[in-house]
């Protein structure tokens, strides 16, 4: 039968390993941001607003001179 200190050491080692695996990535959504930026780079309208969760594209009313976004 293993000693108490051996059991405690094994338990602490397992807990440490599990904790190190749970460390969050510093930039977990970097690939999403890069994809969104490359998609928006091809837009020619200039009336796009990127809110992070959705991209809205507006239109320009030439008669009134007002830019309009609906969402």
Gaussian input, Z-matrix of N, CA and C with variables (Angstrom, degrees):
# hf/3-21g

backbone

0 1
 N
 C     1     B1
 C     2     B2     1     A1
 N     3     B3     2     A2     1     D1
 C     4     B4     3     A3     2     D2
 C     5     B5     4     A4     3     D3
 N     6     B6     5     A5     4     D4
 C     7     B7     6     A6     5     D5
 C     8     B8     7     A7     6     D6
 N     9     B9     8     A8     7     D7
 C    10    B10     9     A9     8     D8
 C    11    B11    10    A10     9     D9
 N    12    B12    11    A11    10    D10
 C    13    B13    12    A12    11    D11
 C    14    B14    13    A13    12    D12
 N    15    B15    14    A14    13    D13
 C    16    B16    15    A15    14    D14
 C    17    B17    16    A16    15    D15
 N    18    B18    17    A17    16    D16
 C    19    B19    18    A18    17    D17
 C    20    B20    19    A19    18    D18
 N    21    B21    20    A20    19    D19
 C    22    B22    21    A21    20    D20
 C    23    B23    22    A22    21    D21
 N    24    B24    23    A23    22    D22
 C    25    B25    24    A24    23    D23
 C    26    B26    25    A25    24    D24
 N    27    B27    26    A26    25    D25
 C    28    B28    27    A27    26    D26
 C    29    B29    28    A28    27    D27
 N    30    B30    29    A29    28    D28
 C    31    B31    30    A30    29    D29
 C    32    B32    31    A31    30    D30
 N    33    B33    32    A32    31    D31
 C    34    B34    33    A33    32    D32
 C    35    B35    34    A34    33    D33
 N    36    B36    35    A35    34    D34
 C    37    B37    36    A36    35    D35
 C    38    B38    37    A37    36    D36
 N    39    B39    38    A38    37    D37
 C    40    B40    39    A39    38    D38
 C    41    B41    40    A40    39    D39
 N    42    B42    41    A41    40    D40
 C    43    B43    42    A42    41    D41
 C    44    B44    43    A43    42    D42
 N    45    B45    44    A44    43    D43
 C    46    B46    45    A45    44    D44
 C    47    B47    46    A46    45    D45
 N    48    B48    47    A47    46    D46
 C    49    B49    48    A48    47    D47
 C    50    B50    49    A49    48    D48
 N    51    B51    50    A50    49    D49
 C    52    B52    51    A51    50    D50
 C    53    B53    52    A52    51    D51
 N    54    B54    53    A53    52    D52
 C    55    B55    54    A54    53    D53
 C    56    B56    55    A55    54    D54
 N    57    B57    56    A56    55    D55
 C    58    B58    57    A57    56    D56
 C    59    B59    58    A58    57    D57
 N    60    B60    59    A59    58    D58
 C    61    B61    60    A60    59    D59
 C    62    B62    61    A61    60    D60
 N    63    B63    62    A62    61    D61
 C    64    B64    63    A63    62    D62
 C    65    B65    64    A64    63    D63
 N    66    B66    65    A65    64    D64
 C    67    B67    66    A66    65    D65
 C    68    B68    67    A67    66    D66
 N    69    B69    68    A68    67    D67
 C    70    B70    69    A69    68    D68
 C    71    B71    70    A70    69    D69
 N    72    B72    71    A71    70    D70
 C    73    B73    72    A72    71    D71
 C    74    B74    73    A73    72    D72
 N    75    B75    74    A74    73    D73
 C    76    B76    75    A75    74    D74
 C    77    B77    76    A76    75    D75
 N    78    B78    77    A77    76    D76
 C    79    B79    78    A78    77    D77
 C    80    B80    79    A79    78    D78
 N    81    B81    80    A80    79    D79
 C    82    B82    81    A81    80    D80
 C    83    B83    82    A82    81    D81
 N    84    B84    83    A83    82    D82
 C    85    B85    84    A84    83    D83
 C    86    B86    85    A85    84    D84
 N    87    B87    86    A86    85    D85
 C    88    B88    87    A87    86    D86
 C    89    B89    88    A88    87    D87
 N    90    B90    89    A89    88    D88
 C    91    B91    90    A90    89    D89
 C    92    B92    91    A91    90    D90
 N    93    B93    92    A92    91    D91
 C    94    B94    93    A93    92    D92
 C    95    B95    94    A94    93    D93
 N    96    B96    95    A95    94    D94
 C    97    B97    96    A96    95    D95
 C    98    B98    97    A97    96    D96
 N    99    B99    98    A98    97    D97
 C   100   B100    99    A99    98    D98
 C   101   B101   100   A100    99    D99
 N   102   B102   101   A101   100   D100
 C   103   B103   102   A102   101   D101
 C   104   B104   103   A103   102   D102
 N   105   B105   104   A104   103   D103
 C   106   B106   105   A105   104   D104
 C   107   B107   106   A106   105   D105
 N   108   B108   107   A107   106   D106
 C   109   B109   108   A108   107   D107
 C   110   B110   109   A109   108   D108
 N   111   B111   110   A110   109   D109
 C   112   B112   111   A111   110   D110
 C   113   B113   112   A112   111   D111
 N   114   B114   113   A113   112   D112
 C   115   B115   114   A114   113   D113
 C   116   B116   115   A115   114   D114
 N   117   B117   116   A116   115   D115
 C   118   B118   117   A117   116   D116
 C   119   B119   118   A118   117   D117
 N   120   B120   119   A119   118   D118
 C   121   B121   120   A120   119   D119
 C   122   B122   121   A121   120   D120
 N   123   B123   122   A122   121   D121
 C   124   B124   123   A123   122   D122
 C   125   B125   124   A124   123   D123
 N   126   B126   125   A125   124   D124
 C   127   B127   126   A126   125   D125
 C   128   B128   127   A127   126   D126
 N   129   B129   128   A128   127   D127
 C   130   B130   129   A129   128   D128
 C   131   B131   130   A130   129   D129
 N   132   B132   131   A131   130   D130
 C   133   B133   132   A132   131   D131
 C   134   B134   133   A133   132   D132
 N   135   B135   134   A134   133   D133
 C   136   B136   135   A135   134   D134
 C   137   B137   136   A136   135   D135
 N   138   B138   137   A137   136   D136
 C   139   B139   138   A138   137   D137
 C   140   B140   139   A139   138   D138
 N   141   B141   140   A140   139   D139
 C   142   B142   141   A141   140   D140
 C   143   B143   142   A142   141   D141
 N   144   B144   143   A143   142   D142
 C   145   B145   144   A144   143   D143
 C   146   B146   145   A145   144   D144
 N   147   B147   146   A146   145   D145
 C   148   B148   147   A147   146   D146
 C   149   B149   148   A148   147   D147
 N   150   B150   149   A149   148   D148
 C   151   B151   150   A150   149   D149
 C   152   B152   151   A151   150   D150
 N   153   B153   152   A152   151   D151
 C   154   B154   153   A153   152   D152
 C   155   B155   154   A154   153   D153
 N   156   B156   155   A155   154   D154
 C   157   B157   156   A156   155   D155
 C   158   B158   157   A157   156   D156
 N   159   B159   158   A158   157   D157
 C   160   B160   159   A159   158   D158
 C   161   B161   160   A160   159   D159
 N   162   B162   161   A161   160   D160
 C   163   B163   162   A162   161   D161
 C   164   B164   163   A163   162   D162
 N   165   B165   164   A164   163   D163
 C   166   B166   165   A165   164   D164
 C   167   B167   166   A166   165   D165
 N   168   B168   167   A167   166   D166
 C   169   B169   168   A168   167   D167
 C   170   B170   169   A169   168   D168
 N   171   B171   170   A170   169   D169
 C   172   B172   171   A171   170   D170
 C   173   B173   172   A172   171   D171
 N   174   B174   173   A173   172   D172
 C   175   B175   174   A174   173   D173
 C   176   B176   175   A175   174   D174
 N   177   B177   176   A176   175   D175
 C   178   B178   177   A177   176   D176
 C   179   B179   178   A178   177   D177
 N   180   B180   179   A179   178   D178
 C   181   B181   180   A180   179   D179
 C   182   B182   181   A181   180   D180
 N   183   B183   182   A182   181   D181
 C   184   B184   183   A183   182   D182
 C   185   B185   184   A184   183   D183
 N   186   B186   185   A185   184   D184
 C   187   B187   186   A186   185   D185
 C   188   B188   187   A187   186   D186
 N   189   B189   188   A188   187   D187
 C   190   B190   189   A189   188   D188
 C   191   B191   190   A190   189   D189
 N   192   B192   191   A191   190   D190
 C   193   B193   192   A192   191   D191
 C   194   B194   193   A193   192   D192
 N   195   B195   194   A194   193   D193
 C   196   B196   195   A195   194   D194
 C   197   B197   196   A196   195   D195
 N   198   B198   197   A197   196   D196
 C   199   B199   198   A198   197   D197
 C   200   B200   199   A199   198   D198
 N   201   B201   200   A200   199   D199
 C   202   B202   201   A201   200   D200
 C   203   B203   202   A202   201   D201
 N   204   B204   203   A203   202   D202
 C   205   B205   204   A204   203   D203
 C   206   B206   205   A205   204   D204
 N   207   B207   206   A206   205   D205
 C   208   B208   207   A207   206   D206
 C   209   B209   208   A208   207   D207
 N   210   B210   209   A209   208   D208
 C   211   B211   210   A210   209   D209
 C   212   B212   211   A211   210   D210

   B1=1.4503
   B2=1.5260
   B3=1.3653
   B4=1.4642
   B5=1.5248
   B6=1.3065
   B7=1.4588
   B8=1.5261
   B9=1.3087
   B10=1.4648
   B11=1.5269
   B12=1.3191
   B13=1.4655
   B14=1.5334
   B15=1.3264
   B16=1.4609
   B17=1.5279
   B18=1.3189
   B19=1.4621
   B20=1.5311
   B21=1.3188
   B22=1.4682
   B23=1.5277
   B24=1.3155
   B25=1.4656
   B26=1.5256
   B27=1.3153
   B28=1.4705
   B29=1.5191
   B30=1.3076
   B31=1.4635
   B32=1.5201
   B33=1.3071
   B34=1.4616
   B35=1.5254
   B36=1.3168
   B37=1.4563
   B38=1.5196
   B39=1.3195
   B40=1.4662
   B41=1.5234
   B42=1.3234
   B43=1.4597
   B44=1.5309
   B45=1.3094
   B46=1.4620
   B47=1.5200
   B48=1.3099
   B49=1.4590
   B50=1.5301
   B51=1.3273
   B52=1.4657
   B53=1.5226
   B54=1.3122
   B55=1.4648
   B56=1.5204
   B57=1.3157
   B58=1.4654
   B59=1.5217
   B60=1.3123
   B61=1.4627
   B62=1.5271
   B63=1.3443
   B64=1.4560
   B65=1.5274
   B66=1.3291
   B67=1.4570
   B68=1.5310
   B69=1.3264
   B70=1.4629
   B71=1.5269
   B72=1.3113
   B73=1.4528
   B74=1.5218
   B75=1.3261
   B76=1.4587
   B77=1.5191
   B78=1.3124
   B79=1.4689
   B80=1.5296
   B81=1.3390
   B82=1.4572
   B83=1.5271
   B84=1.3262
   B85=1.4623
   B86=1.5199
   B87=1.3232
   B88=1.4633
   B89=1.5294
   B90=1.3313
   B91=1.4688
   B92=1.5275
   B93=1.3336
   B94=1.4681
   B95=1.5245
   B96=1.3151
   B97=1.4681
   B98=1.5306
   B99=1.3151
   B100=1.4686
   B101=1.5240
   B102=1.3287
   B103=1.4610
   B104=1.5270
   B105=1.3319
   B106=1.4654
   B107=1.5223
   B108=1.3213
   B109=1.4658
   B110=1.5257
   B111=1.3311
   B112=1.4546
   B113=1.5253
   B114=1.3225
   B115=1.4685
   B116=1.5218
   B117=1.3193
   B118=1.4637
   B119=1.5190
   B120=1.3223
   B121=1.4680
   B122=1.5238
   B123=1.3273
   B124=1.4632
   B125=1.5238
   B126=1.3331
   B127=1.4536
   B128=1.5233
   B129=1.3227
   B130=1.4576
   B131=1.5180
   B132=1.3353
   B133=1.4602
   B134=1.5260
   B135=1.3165
   B136=1.4581
   B137=1.5134
   B138=1.3222
   B139=1.4603
   B140=1.5249
   B141=1.3194
   B142=1.4541
   B143=1.5148
   B144=1.3256
   B145=1.4569
   B146=1.5186
   B147=1.3225
   B148=1.4561
   B149=1.5175
   B150=1.3250
   B151=1.4586
   B152=1.5243
   B153=1.3218
   B154=1.4550
   B155=1.5116
   B156=1.2999
   B157=1.4529
   B158=1.5220
   B159=1.3121
   B160=1.4609
   B161=1.5170
   B162=1.3173
   B163=1.4595
   B164=1.5253
   B165=1.3114
   B166=1.4558
   B167=1.5172
   B168=1.3077
   B169=1.4516
   B170=1.5208
   B171=1.3084
   B172=1.4585
   B173=1.5076
   B174=1.3065
   B175=1.4603
   B176=1.5133
   B177=1.2917
   B178=1.4584
   B179=1.5295
   B180=1.3147
   B181=1.4573
   B182=1.5192
   B183=1.3270
   B184=1.4615
   B185=1.5352
   B186=1.3221
   B187=1.4660
   B188=1.5127
   B189=1.3482
   B190=1.4660
   B191=1.5271
   B192=1.3398
   B193=1.4575
   B194=1.5183
   B195=1.3286
   B196=1.4634
   B197=1.5240
   B198=1.3365
   B199=1.4664
   B200=1.5178
   B201=1.3392
   B202=1.4515
   B203=1.5319
   B204=1.3417
   B205=1.4607
   B206=1.5180
   B207=1.3069
   B208=1.4611
   B209=1.5106
   B210=1.3130
   B211=1.4532
   B212=1.4830
   A1=108.42
   A2=117.10
   A3=119.61
   A4=111.44
   A5=114.66
   A6=119.00
   A7=110.85
   A8=114.88
   A9=121.18
   A10=111.09
   A11=118.00
   A12=121.14
   A13=111.30
   A14=117.20
   A15=120.34
   A16=110.43
   A17=116.77
   A18=121.14
   A19=111.26
   A20=116.85
   A21=120.80
   A22=109.79
   A23=117.13
   A24=120.73
   A25=112.12
   A26=116.03
   A27=120.04
   A28=110.52
   A29=117.23
   A30=121.78
   A31=110.83
   A32=118.51
   A33=121.81
   A34=111.51
   A35=116.89
   A36=120.74
   A37=111.34
   A38=117.09
   A39=121.07
   A40=110.56
   A41=117.31
   A42=120.95
   A43=110.63
   A44=116.61
   A45=120.55
   A46=111.20
   A47=116.80
   A48=121.31
   A49=110.96
   A50=116.68
   A51=120.76
   A52=110.92
   A53=117.69
   A54=121.11
   A55=111.02
   A56=117.91
   A57=119.76
   A58=111.45
   A59=117.68
   A60=120.99
   A61=111.21
   A62=117.84
   A63=121.90
   A64=112.79
   A65=118.57
   A66=121.46
   A67=108.75
   A68=117.73
   A69=119.72
   A70=112.55
   A71=115.47
   A72=122.51
   A73=107.57
   A74=118.27
   A75=120.82
   A76=112.47
   A77=118.93
   A78=123.19
   A79=109.11
   A80=118.27
   A81=119.62
   A82=114.85
   A83=118.64
   A84=120.81
   A85=112.52
   A86=116.43
   A87=120.75
   A88=111.56
   A89=117.63
   A90=120.32
   A91=111.40
   A92=117.80
   A93=121.10
   A94=109.90
   A95=115.95
   A96=120.73
   A97=110.41
   A98=117.14
   A99=120.68
   A100=110.78
   A101=116.92
   A102=120.46
   A103=110.17
   A104=116.83
   A105=121.03
   A106=110.23
   A107=117.53
   A108=120.19
   A109=111.19
   A110=117.68
   A111=118.89
   A112=110.62
   A113=117.64
   A114=121.46
   A115=110.03
   A116=116.83
   A117=120.85
   A118=112.34
   A119=116.92
   A120=119.98
   A121=111.15
   A122=116.60
   A123=119.92
   A124=112.40
   A125=117.06
   A126=120.05
   A127=110.30
   A128=115.97
   A129=119.87
   A130=112.50
   A131=118.38
   A132=119.71
   A133=112.67
   A134=118.57
   A135=120.48
   A136=112.76
   A137=117.54
   A138=121.26
   A139=111.51
   A140=116.58
   A141=120.66
   A142=110.09
   A143=114.92
   A144=122.02
   A145=106.87
   A146=116.87
   A147=122.25
   A148=108.23
   A149=116.99
   A150=121.70
   A151=112.75
   A152=116.59
   A153=120.38
   A154=112.39
   A155=117.71
   A156=121.13
   A157=111.73
   A158=117.69
   A159=122.84
   A160=108.84
   A161=115.53
   A162=121.52
   A163=106.95
   A164=116.30
   A165=121.83
   A166=109.25
   A167=116.01
   A168=120.68
   A169=108.25
   A170=115.47
   A171=120.48
   A172=111.02
   A173=114.78
   A174=120.02
   A175=108.55
   A176=114.99
   A177=121.24
   A178=109.06
   A179=115.41
   A180=121.03
   A181=107.08
   A182=116.55
   A183=121.54
   A184=112.02
   A185=117.68
   A186=120.74
   A187=111.79
   A188=116.06
   A189=119.94
   A190=112.77
   A191=116.72
   A192=120.24
   A193=112.34
   A194=116.71
   A195=121.41
   A196=109.31
   A197=115.62
   A198=121.64
   A199=107.57
   A200=117.04
   A201=121.91
   A202=109.66
   A203=116.10
   A204=123.42
   A205=107.39
   A206=116.71
   A207=121.32
   A208=108.60
   A209=115.89
   A210=117.68
   A211=112.34
   D1=131.33
   D2=-179.67
   D3=-68.36
   D4=153.07
   D5=-179.82
   D6=-74.02
   D7=164.94
   D8=-179.40
   D9=-61.06
   D10=-41.87
   D11=-179.18
   D12=-65.51
   D13=-33.68
   D14=177.21
   D15=-66.84
   D16=-42.60
   D17=178.47
   D18=-64.30
   D19=-43.73
   D20=179.29
   D21=-64.48
   D22=-41.38
   D23=178.12
   D24=-62.14
   D25=-42.63
   D26=178.64
   D27=-65.38
   D28=-41.17
   D29=179.12
   D30=-64.52
   D31=-44.91
   D32=178.59
   D33=-65.88
   D34=-37.64
   D35=177.55
   D36=-63.88
   D37=-42.42
   D38=179.00
   D39=-66.88
   D40=-39.85
   D41=179.04
   D42=-65.90
   D43=-38.46
   D44=178.69
   D45=-66.32
   D46=-41.09
   D47=178.45
   D48=-63.92
   D49=-42.82
   D50=178.90
   D51=-65.68
   D52=-38.15
   D53=179.92
   D54=-68.14
   D55=-37.39
   D56=-179.95
   D57=-70.38
   D58=-28.04
   D59=178.00
   D60=-75.45
   D61=-19.96
   D62=-176.99
   D63=-93.77
   D64=4.84
   D65=-179.84
   D66=-68.33
   D67=125.51
   D68=-176.70
   D69=-70.38
   D70=152.29
   D71=176.78
   D72=-74.70
   D73=141.87
   D74=-175.30
   D75=-65.95
   D76=-35.17
   D77=179.46
   D78=-129.80
   D79=75.42
   D80=-172.51
   D81=-67.85
   D82=-21.99
   D83=-176.71
   D84=-114.36
   D85=24.95
   D86=-178.60
   D87=-61.08
   D88=-37.99
   D89=179.76
   D90=-66.13
   D91=-33.70
   D92=177.94
   D93=-68.86
   D94=-42.11
   D95=179.32
   D96=-63.11
   D97=-43.54
   D98=-179.90
   D99=-64.01
   D100=-40.60
   D101=179.40
   D102=-64.88
   D103=-43.03
   D104=-179.54
   D105=-64.56
   D106=-41.02
   D107=-179.81
   D108=-67.69
   D109=-37.84
   D110=179.53
   D111=-70.86
   D112=-32.58
   D113=177.02
   D114=-68.97
   D115=-42.78
   D116=-178.83
   D117=-72.35
   D118=-22.33
   D119=-178.81
   D120=-67.26
   D121=-23.39
   D122=-179.27
   D123=-86.55
   D124=-6.24
   D125=-178.81
   D126=-76.86
   D127=138.08
   D128=-178.70
   D129=-109.06
   D130=-1.03
   D131=-172.37
   D132=-74.37
   D133=-38.69
   D134=-176.00
   D135=77.60
   D136=-1.78
   D137=179.88
   D138=-110.58
   D139=32.45
   D140=178.52
   D141=-98.44
   D142=138.74
   D143=175.92
   D144=-121.36
   D145=119.51
   D146=179.62
   D147=-100.21
   D148=110.82
   D149=-179.25
   D150=-91.92
   D151=3.78
   D152=179.93
   D153=94.37
   D154=-37.06
   D155=178.19
   D156=-109.03
   D157=-14.23
   D158=178.88
   D159=-157.76
   D160=150.90
   D161=176.99
   D162=-113.48
   D163=122.59
   D164=178.90
   D165=-105.91
   D166=138.10
   D167=177.65
   D168=-114.81
   D169=126.08
   D170=-179.96
   D171=-96.36
   D172=-179.80
   D173=175.09
   D174=-137.59
   D175=157.07
   D176=-176.41
   D177=-105.18
   D178=126.00
   D179=175.83
   D180=-90.46
   D181=106.95
   D182=-175.49
   D183=-68.02
   D184=-27.50
   D185=-179.67
   D186=-67.97
   D187=-46.84
   D188=-177.39
   D189=-94.69
   D190=-17.47
   D191=-177.99
   D192=76.08
   D193=23.34
   D194=-177.73
   D195=-110.85
   D196=136.67
   D197=173.28
   D198=-90.61
   D199=135.88
   D200=-174.17
   D201=-126.55
   D202=133.37
   D203=174.22
   D204=-123.81
   D205=131.99
   D206=176.06
   D207=-126.16
   D208=142.62
   D209=-179.73
   D210=-160.55

